[in-house]
Amino acid sequence: MTTTTEGPPASAPATRPRSPVRSPLTQWRVWITRRPVAGAAVAGGMATFVATIFGFWLAGVGLPQIDWPIANGSVVLGRSSAAVQFSAGEFINAIAGVVFTVLFLYGLLGRSRSAGANLARGILFSLVLATLAAGFLVPYVYYPHIGAGIFGSGFGYKAVVAIYAWHLVFGVNLGLLYSPLQADDPALA
């Protein structure tokens, strides 16, 4: 009697190759790479939240507090209570963070995918947003009636520093959180 060993018997379960164990950071970057719009929305919401909390803490280091939720809420619901303005403004602030992050995703600054390049893109993007906020929003939308001046200069240099610091925190978090992998990365296999 001859026996052949051409493969496993028909009753043996098929085995799949094991995927390598991935760090949570790699898993996050794979998820972002495979779901760019959802990833941008999540990263943008998280970066906006962190920067918003940071804005409240600026007074602790001698800078003016940056309260974008109240600023946004007062434009939309100017005659409402501070609590209503804050709630509406926080919603607007979060949506703006997500929208700007989706714009960031769609290549306003290129499609580089290394972690360092994504961080640099986030910082550059935040400087553009800070310039728009300081040069347009603060003097012409949020505080036109009290002489904010171009770049908020009517409030003094510390206000300008605070606006740029807030946006830098947003940009660093955005660049770290929204960091898709390069297309040929082995983790995507």
N, C-alpha and C positions, 0 to 999 in steps of 0.2 A: 504494500500500500504506500502510495506517495502522497506527501503533503506539500501543498504550495503555500507560500507566505506572500501573497500578492497584496495584502492589505488587511485591514481589520475585518473581523466577521461582521455580517450584516446587522447583528444585534448590538454592536458596540456604538456608544454615543459619539457623534461627531464632536471634535474639539475645535474651538476657535483659538487662534493665537491670542495670547494675553496682551492687552495694551499696556504700555509702560505706565508706571505710577507717575502722575503729574502733580506738581505743586499747585496749591490754590491759585497762585499768580498765573501760572501757565494755563490752568483751566479757565480763568477769567479772560485771558487774552485770546484763547481759542474761541470762547463764547462770543466775545466782541467781534472777532474776525468773521465768524459765521453769521452773525446777526448785526450788521453795522448800524442800521437805523435804531433798533431797540437798544443796542449797546450805547449809541450816542445819547439816546434819551435818558437811560439810567445814569451814565457818567455825567451828563449835564445836570441832571437833578441833584446828584450827590455833590458835585463841585459847587453848585450854586448854594446848596444848604451849608456846606462847610464855610464858604466865603461869607455868607450872610451872618452866621454865628460869629465869625472873626470880626465882621464889621461892628458888632455890638461890643466887642472886647477892645476895640482900638482906644477907647477912652482910658483904659488901664495903662497905656504907654504914652499918654499925653497928646494923642491925636483926637480929632473930632470923631464921634461915633458916626458910622455910615449905616443908615437905616433905610435901605432901598424899599423894604415893604411899606413903610409909612410914606415915603416919597411917592411911590407908585399909587398907593391907595388915596393919597390926598389929591392927586390929579384926577382920578376917576370918581371918587366919592368925597369931594371937598367939604361938604357940609355934614358929614357923618361923624360919629364918635371915633376916637382914636382906635378903639378895639375893632370897629368895622373897617376902618381904613387899613389897619395892619393886616387883618384877615384877607381882605380883597387884594391888598398890595403884595402879600406873601404869595398868593396864588399867581398874580401877574409876574412877580419876580421869578418864581419857579418855572413858569411857562417860558419866560424870556430866556432863562438859562438853558432850557431844553432846545428851544428854537435856535439860539446861537450855536449850540453844540452841534446840531444837525447841519447848520451852515458850515461849521468847522469840518465836519465829516465830508461834505461834498466839495472838498478840494479848493477852498479859497486860498490855501497855503501849500498846496502840493499833496502828494500821496506817499511820502516817505513812511516806512513802517518800523524802523528801528526804535527801540524804547527811548534812546537819547534824542532822536529826531522828533518823536512825538511830543516829548517834554518841551523841546525848543519851540515847536509849532504852537503848543498850548500857551507858552509864555508870550510869544509874538502876537498871537491872536488876542490875548488878554490886554496887551498894551494898546492894540488898535481899539478894543472896546473901551478901555479907560480913557483914551483920547476922545472918543465919541461922547462918553459920559461927562467928562470934565469940560469939553469944548462946546457941547450942544445941550445935553439933557439938563445938567445942573443950572446953567444960566438962563436957558430959554424955555424949559418945560417945567422943572420942579420949583425953581425960585426966581422967576423973572421979576416979581414984584418987590423983591428986597435987595436988589443990587448984587447978585452973586458975581457978576462979571465973568468975562471969558475965562475958562478953566477954573471957575470957582475962586478966582483970585480975590474977589471982594470979601471972601471969608478968610483970607490969609493963606500962606504957603502950606500950613499944616493940613488944610482941607484938600489941597491938591495931592499932597503926599498920601493922605488917607484914601483918596479915590484910587490912586495907582496901587497902593498896597492891597486894597480890597480885590482889585482886578488881578493882581499878580497871584494872590492866593487862589482865586478862581482858576487862573491859567495853569498854575503848577498842578493843582488837583485834576484839572481836565486832561493835561498832558500825561499824568500818571495813570489816571483811570481809563481814558480812551486811548489805548495803546495796542492796536491790532498787530498781529504777527505778519511777517513777510510771507508772500504767497508760497514760497518754497520751504517754509519752516517744517521740519519733521513732525512737530506736534500736531499739525493739521492732517496728518495721514490717518 
